[in-house]
Amino acid sequence: MCTSCTESKKVFSVQITTAETVSNNMDLYKEIACRLFREKVISHINVGNNRTYVENSQNIFAFDLHLTNVHDIGKVTLENIESALDGVLLSFKGYEELKVTLS
């Protein structure tokens, strides 16, 4: 968890198994943000540290989510994030599996 004078942020790592190499996807980032805001999990999001690699012969697209809820930081939990993002990959062709972990 990062702490500044006015807010606390939790950092989560996202790993997505993809059929092809992906290095960036603004539509996916927008959909993730929409779901997290809609479920009132967060009040602020920052996406960073995009990376791609191959693991066990699978393409992995990964990035970090820096999440804040200035109203209730207790809502920024792995369980709430996983719940809000359930099914998020269904509309993205070639995106197969999503894993989120607390960094």
KOLGU-4560 file (N, C-alpha, C; in nm, 3 decimals, padded with zeros to 5 digits):
<recs>
<n_xx: 00.085 n_yy: -00.116 n_zz: 00.000 ca_xx: 00.000 ca_yy: 00.000 ca_zz: 00.000 c_xx: 00.090 c_yy: 00.124 c_zz: 00.000 mol: A seq: 1 type: MET>
<n_xx: 00.055 n_yy: 00.221 n_zz: -00.084 ca_xx: 00.125 ca_yy: 00.350 ca_zz: -00.087 c_xx: 00.046 c_yy: 00.449 c_zz: -00.003 mol: A seq: 2 type: CYS>
<n_xx: 00.114 n_yy: 00.537 n_zz: 00.066 ca_xx: 00.044 ca_yy: 00.638 ca_zz: 00.145 c_xx: 00.103 c_yy: 00.775 c_zz: 00.114 mol: A seq: 3 type: THR>
<n_xx: 00.016 n_yy: 00.872 n_zz: 00.090 ca_xx: 00.060 ca_yy: 01.010 ca_zz: 00.074 c_xx: -00.013 c_yy: 01.094 c_zz: 00.179 mol: A seq: 4 type: SER>
<n_xx: 00.003 n_yy: 01.221 n_zz: 00.170 ca_xx: -00.058 ca_yy: 01.310 ca_zz: 00.270 c_xx: -00.210 c_yy: 01.302 c_zz: 00.269 mol: A seq: 5 type: CYS>
<n_xx: -00.269 n_yy: 01.284 n_zz: 00.152 ca_xx: -00.414 ca_yy: 01.297 ca_zz: 00.142 c_xx: -00.486 c_yy: 01.167 c_zz: 00.106 mol: A seq: 6 type: THR>
<n_xx: -00.414 n_yy: 01.063 n_zz: 00.066 ca_xx: -00.485 ca_yy: 00.942 ca_zz: 00.026 c_xx: -00.397 c_yy: 00.820 c_zz: 00.040 mol: A seq: 7 type: GLU>
<n_xx: -00.461 n_yy: 00.705 n_zz: 00.047 ca_xx: -00.393 ca_yy: 00.577 ca_zz: 00.048 c_xx: -00.429 c_yy: 00.504 c_zz: -00.080 mol: A seq: 8 type: SER>
<n_xx: -00.330 n_yy: 00.439 n_zz: -00.138 ca_xx: -00.353 ca_yy: 00.362 ca_zz: -00.260 c_xx: -00.313 c_yy: 00.218 c_zz: -00.236 mol: A seq: 9 type: LYS>
<n_xx: -00.387 n_yy: 00.129 n_zz: -00.295 ca_xx: -00.350 ca_yy: -00.011 ca_zz: -00.294 c_xx: -00.311 c_yy: -00.047 c_zz: -00.438 mol: A seq: 10 type: LYS>
<n_xx: -00.206 n_yy: -00.125 n_zz: -00.449 ca_xx: -00.156 ca_yy: -00.162 ca_zz: -00.581 c_xx: -00.187 c_yy: -00.310 c_zz: -00.604 mol: A seq: 11 type: VAL>
<n_xx: -00.251 n_yy: -00.336 n_zz: -00.717 ca_xx: -00.286 ca_yy: -00.472 ca_zz: -00.756 c_xx: -00.221 c_yy: -00.503 c_zz: -00.890 mol: A seq: 12 type: PHE>
<n_xx: -00.170 n_yy: -00.625 n_zz: -00.904 ca_xx: -00.114 ca_yy: -00.670 ca_zz: -01.031 c_xx: -00.219 c_yy: -00.750 c_zz: -01.104 mol: A seq: 13 type: SER>
<n_xx: -00.233 n_yy: -00.722 n_zz: -01.233 ca_xx: -00.328 ca_yy: -00.792 ca_zz: -01.318 c_xx: -00.249 c_yy: -00.868 c_zz: -01.422 mol: A seq: 14 type: VAL>
<n_xx: -00.282 n_yy: -00.995 n_zz: -01.440 ca_xx: -00.222 ca_yy: -01.078 ca_zz: -01.543 c_xx: -00.334 c_yy: -01.138 c_zz: -01.627 mol: A seq: 15 type: GLN>
<n_xx: -00.322 n_yy: -01.122 n_zz: -01.759 ca_xx: -00.423 ca_yy: -01.175 ca_zz: -01.849 c_xx: -00.354 c_yy: -01.265 c_zz: -01.951 mol: A seq: 16 type: ILE>
<n_xx: -00.403 n_yy: -01.387 n_zz: -01.962 ca_xx: -00.354 ca_yy: -01.478 ca_zz: -02.065 c_xx: -00.423 c_yy: -01.441 c_zz: -02.196 mol: A seq: 17 type: THR>
<n_xx: -00.342 n_yy: -01.422 n_zz: -02.302 ca_xx: -00.397 ca_yy: -01.380 ca_zz: -02.431 c_xx: -00.353 c_yy: -01.473 c_zz: -02.541 mol: A seq: 18 type: THR>
<n_xx: -00.434 n_yy: -01.480 n_zz: -02.646 ca_xx: -00.401 ca_yy: -01.564 ca_zz: -02.762 c_xx: -00.283 c_yy: -01.506 c_zz: -02.840 mol: A seq: 19 type: ALA>
<n_xx: -00.275 n_yy: -01.374 n_zz: -02.846 ca_xx: -00.167 ca_yy: -01.305 ca_zz: -02.917 c_xx: -00.102 c_yy: -01.205 c_zz: -02.822 mol: A seq: 20 type: GLU>
<n_xx: 00.016 n_yy: -01.158 n_zz: -02.858 ca_xx: 00.086 ca_yy: -01.060 ca_zz: -02.777 c_xx: 00.009 c_yy: -00.928 c_zz: -02.774 mol: A seq: 21 type: THR>
<n_xx: -00.011 n_yy: -00.874 n_zz: -02.654 ca_xx: -00.081 ca_yy: -00.747 ca_zz: -02.634 c_xx: 00.008 c_yy: -00.661 c_zz: -02.545 mol: A seq: 22 type: VAL>
<n_xx: 00.026 n_yy: -00.535 n_zz: -02.581 ca_xx: 00.108 ca_yy: -00.449 ca_zz: -02.496 c_xx: 00.027 c_yy: -00.334 c_zz: -02.434 mol: A seq: 23 type: SER>
<n_xx: -00.094 n_yy: -00.311 n_zz: -02.487 ca_xx: -00.175 ca_yy: -00.199 ca_zz: -02.439 c_xx: -00.316 c_yy: -00.218 c_zz: -02.492 mol: A seq: 24 type: ASN>
<n_xx: -00.417 n_yy: -00.184 n_zz: -02.412 ca_xx: -00.555 ca_yy: -00.192 ca_zz: -02.457 c_xx: -00.640 c_yy: -00.091 c_zz: -02.380 mol: A seq: 25 type: ASN>
<n_xx: -00.656 n_yy: 00.026 n_zz: -02.437 ca_xx: -00.731 ca_yy: 00.133 ca_zz: -02.370 c_xx: -00.877 c_yy: 00.094 c_zz: -02.347 mol: A seq: 26 type: MET>
<n_xx: -00.937 n_yy: 00.019 n_zz: -02.439 ca_xx: -01.076 ca_yy: -00.023 ca_zz: -02.420 c_xx: -01.090 c_yy: -00.113 c_zz: -02.297 mol: A seq: 27 type: ASP>
<n_xx: -00.993 n_yy: -00.201 n_zz: -02.277 ca_xx: -00.995 ca_yy: -00.286 ca_zz: -02.158 c_xx: -00.978 c_yy: -00.203 c_zz: -02.032 mol: A seq: 28 type: LEU>
<n_xx: -00.884 n_yy: -00.109 n_zz: -02.032 ca_xx: -00.864 ca_yy: -00.022 ca_zz: -01.916 c_xx: -00.992 c_yy: 00.054 c_zz: -01.883 mol: A seq: 29 type: TYR>
<n_xx: -01.059 n_yy: 00.106 n_zz: -01.986 ca_xx: -01.184 ca_yy: 00.180 ca_zz: -01.964 c_xx: -01.291 c_yy: 00.091 c_zz: -01.903 mol: A seq: 30 type: LYS>
<n_xx: -01.302 n_yy: -00.032 n_zz: -01.954 ca_xx: -01.403 ca_yy: -00.124 ca_zz: -01.901 c_xx: -01.374 c_yy: -00.160 c_zz: -01.756 mol: A seq: 31 type: GLU>
<n_xx: -01.247 n_yy: -00.183 n_zz: -01.724 ca_xx: -01.209 ca_yy: -00.212 ca_zz: -01.586 c_xx: -01.245 c_yy: -00.094 c_zz: -01.496 mol: A seq: 32 type: ILE>
<n_xx: -01.209 n_yy: 00.026 n_zz: -01.537 ca_xx: -01.240 ca_yy: 00.146 ca_zz: -01.458 c_xx: -01.391 c_yy: 00.161 c_zz: -01.440 mol: A seq: 33 type: ALA>
<n_xx: -01.467 n_yy: 00.145 n_zz: -01.547 ca_xx: -01.614 ca_yy: 00.158 ca_zz: -01.539 c_xx: -01.672 c_yy: 00.062 c_zz: -01.436 mol: A seq: 34 type: CYS>
<n_xx: -01.629 n_yy: -00.062 n_zz: -01.440 ca_xx: -01.682 ca_yy: -00.161 ca_zz: -01.347 c_xx: -01.644 c_yy: -00.129 c_zz: -01.202 mol: A seq: 35 type: ARG>
<n_xx: -01.520 n_yy: -00.087 n_zz: -01.179 ca_xx: -01.477 ca_yy: -00.056 ca_zz: -01.043 c_xx: -01.548 c_yy: 00.068 c_zz: -00.989 mol: A seq: 36 type: LEU>
<n_xx: -01.570 n_yy: 00.169 n_zz: -01.075 ca_xx: -01.644 ca_yy: 00.289 ca_zz: -01.032 c_xx: -01.791 c_yy: 00.255 c_zz: -01.010 mol: A seq: 37 type: PHE>
<n_xx: -01.851 n_yy: 00.180 n_zz: -01.102 ca_xx: -01.992 ca_yy: 00.145 ca_zz: -01.093 c_xx: -02.023 c_yy: 00.069 c_zz: -00.964 mol: A seq: 38 type: ARG>
<n_xx: -01.931 n_yy: -00.020 n_zz: -00.925 ca_xx: -01.951 ca_yy: -00.099 ca_zz: -00.803 c_xx: -01.907 c_yy: -00.023 c_zz: -00.677 mol: A seq: 39 type: GLU>
<n_xx: -01.863 n_yy: 00.102 n_zz: -00.696 ca_xx: -01.821 ca_yy: 00.190 ca_zz: -00.586 c_xx: -01.704 c_yy: 00.132 c_zz: -00.505 mol: A seq: 40 type: LYS>
<n_xx: -01.619 n_yy: 00.055 n_zz: -00.576 ca_xx: -01.499 ca_yy: 00.000 ca_zz: -00.514 c_xx: -01.393 c_yy: 00.109 c_zz: -00.503 mol: A seq: 41 type: VAL>
<n_xx: -01.387 n_yy: 00.198 n_zz: -00.601 ca_xx: -01.280 ca_yy: 00.299 ca_zz: -00.607 c_xx: -01.335 c_yy: 00.438 c_zz: -00.633 mol: A seq: 42 type: ILE>
<n_xx: -01.250 n_yy: 00.538 n_zz: -00.604 ca_xx: -01.279 ca_yy: 00.675 ca_zz: -00.644 c_xx: -01.171 c_yy: 00.727 c_zz: -00.737 mol: A seq: 43 type: SER>
<n_xx: -01.060 n_yy: 00.653 n_zz: -00.750 ca_xx: -00.950 ca_yy: 00.693 ca_zz: -00.838 c_xx: -00.875 c_yy: 00.569 c_zz: -00.884 mol: A seq: 44 type: HIS>
<n_xx: -00.827 n_yy: 00.574 n_zz: -01.011 ca_xx: -00.752 ca_yy: 00.461 ca_zz: -01.067 c_xx: -00.635 c_yy: 00.515 c_zz: -01.147 mol: A seq: 45 type: ILE>
<n_xx: -00.524 n_yy: 00.444 n_zz: -01.140 ca_xx: -00.408 ca_yy: 00.472 ca_zz: -01.224 c_xx: -00.355 c_yy: 00.338 c_zz: -01.273 mol: A seq: 46 type: ASN>
<n_xx: -00.335 n_yy: 00.328 n_zz: -01.403 ca_xx: -00.284 ca_yy: 00.205 ca_zz: -01.464 c_xx: -00.140 c_yy: 00.230 c_zz: -01.504 mol: A seq: 47 type: VAL>
<n_xx: -00.052 n_yy: 00.135 n_zz: -01.473 ca_xx: 00.088 ca_yy: 00.153 ca_zz: -01.509 c_xx: 00.163 c_yy: 00.022 c_zz: -01.515 mol: A seq: 48 type: GLY>
<n_xx: 00.290 n_yy: 00.033 n_zz: -01.547 ca_xx: 00.381 ca_yy: -00.081 ca_zz: -01.551 c_xx: 00.333 c_yy: -00.190 c_zz: -01.647 mol: A seq: 49 type: ASN>
<n_xx: 00.286 n_yy: -00.150 n_zz: -01.766 ca_xx: 00.244 ca_yy: -00.247 ca_zz: -01.866 c_xx: 00.361 c_yy: -00.335 c_zz: -01.905 mol: A seq: 50 type: ASN>
<n_xx: 00.335 n_yy: -00.462 n_zz: -01.921 ca_xx: 00.440 ca_yy: -00.554 ca_zz: -01.964 c_xx: 00.378 c_yy: -00.674 c_zz: -02.033 mol: A seq: 51 type: ARG>
<n_xx: 00.456 n_yy: -00.736 n_zz: -02.119 ca_xx: 00.415 ca_yy: -00.858 ca_zz: -02.186 c_xx: 00.528 c_yy: -00.958 c_zz: -02.174 mol: A seq: 52 type: THR>
<n_xx: 00.491 n_yy: -01.083 n_zz: -02.161 ca_xx: 00.592 ca_yy: -01.188 ca_zz: -02.154 c_xx: 00.525 c_yy: -01.322 c_zz: -02.186 mol: A seq: 53 type: TYR>
<n_xx: 00.608 n_yy: -01.423 n_zz: -02.201 ca_xx: 00.559 ca_yy: -01.558 ca_zz: -02.227 c_xx: 00.592 c_yy: -01.643 c_zz: -02.105 mol: A seq: 54 type: VAL>
<n_xx: 00.491 n_yy: -01.714 n_zz: -02.057 ca_xx: 00.508 ca_yy: -01.801 ca_zz: -01.941 c_xx: 00.438 c_yy: -01.932 c_zz: -01.970 mol: A seq: 55 type: GLU>
<n_xx: 00.511 n_yy: -02.042 n_zz: -01.961 ca_xx: 00.455 ca_yy: -02.175 ca_zz: -01.992 c_xx: 00.389 c_yy: -02.177 c_zz: -02.129 mol: A seq: 56 type: ASN>
<n_xx: 00.456 n_yy: -02.119 n_zz: -02.227 ca_xx: 00.410 ca_yy: -02.114 ca_zz: -02.367 c_xx: 00.281 c_yy: -02.034 c_zz: -02.385 mol: A seq: 57 type: SER>
<n_xx: 00.247 n_yy: -01.947 n_zz: -02.289 ca_xx: 00.128 ca_yy: -01.864 ca_zz: -02.299 c_xx: 00.169 c_yy: -01.717 c_zz: -02.297 mol: A seq: 58 type: GLN>
<n_xx: 00.102 n_yy: -01.637 n_zz: -02.382 ca_xx: 00.124 ca_yy: -01.492 ca_zz: -02.381 c_xx: 00.055 c_yy: -01.432 c_zz: -02.259 mol: A seq: 59 type: ASN>
<n_xx: 00.128 n_yy: -01.349 n_zz: -02.188 ca_xx: 00.074 ca_yy: -01.281 ca_zz: -02.071 c_xx: 00.083 c_yy: -01.131 c_zz: -02.093 mol: A seq: 60 type: ILE>
<n_xx: -00.030 n_yy: -01.063 n_zz: -02.075 ca_xx: -00.038 ca_yy: -00.917 ca_zz: -02.076 c_xx: -00.062 c_yy: -00.877 c_zz: -01.932 mol: A seq: 61 type: PHE>
<n_xx: 00.029 n_yy: -00.798 n_zz: -01.875 ca_xx: 00.019 ca_yy: -00.764 ca_zz: -01.734 c_xx: 00.033 c_yy: -00.614 c_zz: -01.713 mol: A seq: 62 type: ALA>
<n_xx: -00.025 n_yy: -00.566 n_zz: -01.605 ca_xx: -00.016 ca_yy: -00.425 ca_zz: -01.567 c_xx: -00.055 c_yy: -00.412 c_zz: -01.421 mol: A seq: 63 type: PHE>
<n_xx: -00.025 n_yy: -00.296 n_zz: -01.364 ca_xx: -00.060 ca_yy: -00.268 ca_zz: -01.225 c_xx: -00.174 c_yy: -00.168 c_zz: -01.218 mol: A seq: 64 type: ASP>
<n_xx: -00.261 n_yy: -00.189 n_zz: -01.121 ca_xx: -00.370 ca_yy: -00.095 ca_zz: -01.092 c_xx: -00.340 c_yy: -00.031 c_zz: -00.957 mol: A seq: 65 type: LEU>
<n_xx: -00.328 n_yy: 00.101 n_zz: -00.955 ca_xx: -00.313 ca_yy: 00.177 ca_zz: -00.831 c_xx: -00.452 c_yy: 00.232 c_zz: -00.801 mol: A seq: 66 type: HIS>
<n_xx: -00.513 n_yy: 00.180 n_zz: -00.695 ca_xx: -00.654 ca_yy: 00.210 ca_zz: -00.667 c_xx: -00.671 c_yy: 00.282 c_zz: -00.534 mol: A seq: 67 type: LEU>
<n_xx: -00.763 n_yy: 00.377 n_zz: -00.534 ca_xx: -00.793 ca_yy: 00.456 ca_zz: -00.416 c_xx: -00.945 c_yy: 00.469 c_zz: -00.402 mol: A seq: 68 type: THR>
<n_xx: -00.990 n_yy: 00.473 n_zz: -00.278 ca_xx: -01.127 ca_yy: 00.513 ca_zz: -00.249 c_xx: -01.117 c_yy: 00.610 c_zz: -00.132 mol: A seq: 69 type: ASN>
<n_xx: -01.126 n_yy: 00.739 n_zz: -00.165 ca_xx: -01.110 ca_yy: 00.842 ca_zz: -00.061 c_xx: -01.225 c_yy: 00.842 c_zz: 00.039 mol: A seq: 70 type: VAL>
<n_xx: -01.336 n_yy: 00.780 n_zz: 00.005 ca_xx: -01.452 ca_yy: 00.774 ca_zz: 00.094 c_xx: -01.442 c_yy: 00.656 c_zz: 00.190 mol: A seq: 71 type: HIS>
<n_xx: -01.384 n_yy: 00.542 n_zz: 00.140 ca_xx: -01.373 ca_yy: 00.422 ca_zz: 00.224 c_xx: -01.268 c_yy: 00.330 c_zz: 00.165 mol: A seq: 72 type: ASP>
<n_xx: -01.143 n_yy: 00.342 n_zz: 00.208 ca_xx: -01.035 ca_yy: 00.260 ca_zz: 00.155 c_xx: -01.060 c_yy: 00.111 c_zz: 00.182 mol: A seq: 73 type: ILE>
<n_xx: -01.144 n_yy: 00.082 n_zz: 00.279 ca_xx: -01.178 ca_yy: -00.056 ca_zz: 00.311 c_xx: -01.252 c_yy: -00.129 c_zz: 00.199 mol: A seq: 74 type: GLY>
<n_xx: -01.307 n_yy: -00.055 n_zz: 00.105 ca_xx: -01.377 ca_yy: -00.116 ca_zz: -00.008 c_xx: -01.280 c_yy: -00.166 c_zz: -00.116 mol: A seq: 75 type: LYS>
<n_xx: -01.155 n_yy: -00.120 n_zz: -00.110 ca_xx: -01.055 ca_yy: -00.159 ca_zz: -00.210 c_xx: -00.990 c_yy: -00.289 c_zz: -00.163 mol: A seq: 76 type: VAL>
<n_xx: -01.063 n_yy: -00.400 n_zz: -00.185 ca_xx: -01.015 ca_yy: -00.531 ca_zz: -00.146 c_xx: -01.005 c_yy: -00.621 c_zz: -00.268 mol: A seq: 77 type: THR>
<n_xx: -00.924 n_yy: -00.724 n_zz: -00.257 ca_xx: -00.910 ca_yy: -00.819 ca_zz: -00.366 c_xx: -01.045 c_yy: -00.883 c_zz: -00.399 mol: A seq: 78 type: LEU>
<n_xx: -01.120 n_yy: -00.916 n_zz: -00.299 ca_xx: -01.252 ca_yy: -00.978 ca_zz: -00.319 c_xx: -01.346 c_yy: -00.884 c_zz: -00.396 mol: A seq: 79 type: GLU>
<n_xx: -01.352 n_yy: -00.757 n_zz: -00.359 ca_xx: -01.439 ca_yy: -00.661 ca_zz: -00.429 c_xx: -01.393 c_yy: -00.638 c_zz: -00.572 mol: A seq: 80 type: ASN>
<n_xx: -01.262 n_yy: -00.634 n_zz: -00.593 ca_xx: -01.210 ca_yy: -00.614 ca_zz: -00.729 c_xx: -01.242 c_yy: -00.734 c_zz: -00.816 mol: A seq: 81 type: ILE>
<n_xx: -01.218 n_yy: -00.853 n_zz: -00.764 ca_xx: -01.249 ca_yy: -00.974 ca_zz: -00.842 c_xx: -01.397 c_yy: -00.982 c_zz: -00.875 mol: A seq: 82 type: GLU>
<n_xx: -01.481 n_yy: -00.946 n_zz: -00.781 ca_xx: -01.626 ca_yy: -00.946 ca_zz: -00.803 c_xx: -01.665 c_yy: -00.847 c_zz: -00.912 mol: A seq: 83 type: SER>
<n_xx: -01.612 n_yy: -00.724 n_zz: -00.904 ca_xx: -01.645 ca_yy: -00.621 ca_zz: -01.002 c_xx: -01.595 c_yy: -00.658 c_zz: -01.142 mol: A seq: 84 type: ALA>
<n_xx: -01.484 n_yy: -00.729 n_zz: -01.150 ca_xx: -01.424 ca_yy: -00.761 ca_zz: -01.279 c_xx: -01.467 c_yy: -00.897 c_zz: -01.333 mol: A seq: 85 type: LEU>
<n_xx: -01.554 n_yy: -00.966 n_zz: -01.262 ca_xx: -01.603 ca_yy: -01.096 ca_zz: -01.308 c_xx: -01.666 c_yy: -01.083 c_zz: -01.447 mol: A seq: 86 type: ASP>
<n_xx: -01.617 n_yy: -01.157 n_zz: -01.543 ca_xx: -01.672 ca_yy: -01.155 ca_zz: -01.678 c_xx: -01.622 c_yy: -01.042 c_zz: -01.766 mol: A seq: 87 type: GLY>
<n_xx: -01.528 n_yy: -00.962 n_zz: -01.719 ca_xx: -01.482 ca_yy: -00.845 ca_zz: -01.796 c_xx: -01.418 c_yy: -00.884 c_zz: -01.928 mol: A seq: 88 type: VAL>
<n_xx: -01.361 n_yy: -01.003 n_zz: -01.937 ca_xx: -01.291 ca_yy: -01.043 ca_zz: -02.060 c_xx: -01.383 c_yy: -01.098 c_zz: -02.168 mol: A seq: 89 type: LEU>
<n_xx: -01.509 n_yy: -01.120 n_zz: -02.136 ca_xx: -01.601 ca_yy: -01.182 ca_zz: -02.232 c_xx: -01.613 c_yy: -01.105 c_zz: -02.363 mol: A seq: 90 type: LEU>
<n_xx: -01.602 n_yy: -00.975 n_zz: -02.359 ca_xx: -01.617 ca_yy: -00.895 ca_zz: -02.482 c_xx: -01.483 c_yy: -00.866 c_zz: -02.550 mol: A seq: 91 type: SER>
<n_xx: -01.376 n_yy: -00.929 n_zz: -02.503 ca_xx: -01.244 ca_yy: -00.907 ca_zz: -02.563 c_xx: -01.194 c_yy: -01.038 c_zz: -02.623 mol: A seq: 92 type: PHE>
<n_xx: -01.198 n_yy: -01.045 n_zz: -02.754 ca_xx: -01.158 ca_yy: -01.165 ca_zz: -02.826 c_xx: -01.010 c_yy: -01.195 c_zz: -02.803 mol: A seq: 93 type: LYS>
<n_xx: -00.981 n_yy: -01.320 n_zz: -02.772 ca_xx: -00.843 ca_yy: -01.362 ca_zz: -02.753 c_xx: -00.789 c_yy: -01.340 c_zz: -02.612 mol: A seq: 94 type: GLY>
<n_xx: -00.874 n_yy: -01.287 n_zz: -02.523 ca_xx: -00.834 ca_yy: -01.267 ca_zz: -02.383 c_xx: -00.897 c_yy: -01.383 c_zz: -02.305 mol: A seq: 95 type: TYR>
<n_xx: -00.813 n_yy: -01.465 n_zz: -02.243 ca_xx: -00.861 ca_yy: -01.593 ca_zz: -02.194 c_xx: -00.879 c_yy: -01.603 c_zz: -02.042 mol: A seq: 96 type: GLU>
<n_xx: -00.784 n_yy: -01.554 n_zz: -01.966 ca_xx: -00.791 ca_yy: -01.571 ca_zz: -01.821 c_xx: -00.736 c_yy: -01.446 c_zz: -01.752 mol: A seq: 97 type: GLU>
<n_xx: -00.804 n_yy: -01.405 n_zz: -01.646 ca_xx: -00.767 ca_yy: -01.286 ca_zz: -01.569 c_xx: -00.730 c_yy: -01.329 c_zz: -01.427 mol: A seq: 98 type: LEU>
<n_xx: -00.613 n_yy: -01.284 n_zz: -01.381 ca_xx: -00.571 ca_yy: -01.306 ca_zz: -01.242 c_xx: -00.535 c_yy: -01.171 c_zz: -01.182 mol: A seq: 99 type: LYS>
<n_xx: -00.585 n_yy: -01.145 n_zz: -01.062 ca_xx: -00.554 ca_yy: -01.021 ca_zz: -00.991 c_xx: -00.492 c_yy: -01.060 c_zz: -00.857 mol: A seq: 100 type: VAL>
<n_xx: -00.381 n_yy: -00.993 n_zz: -00.823 ca_xx: -00.316 ca_yy: -01.018 ca_zz: -00.695 c_xx: -00.282 c_yy: -00.884 c_zz: -00.630 mol: A seq: 101 type: THR>
<n_xx: -00.279 n_yy: -00.883 n_zz: -00.498 ca_xx: -00.237 ca_yy: -00.764 ca_zz: -00.425 c_xx: -00.085 c_yy: -00.758 c_zz: -00.430 mol: A seq: 102 type: LEU>
<n_xx: -00.031 n_yy: -00.644 n_zz: -00.471 ca_xx: 00.115 ca_yy: -00.629 ca_zz: -00.480 c_xx: 00.174 c_yy: -00.593 c_zz: -00.346 mol: A seq: 103 type: SER>
</recs>
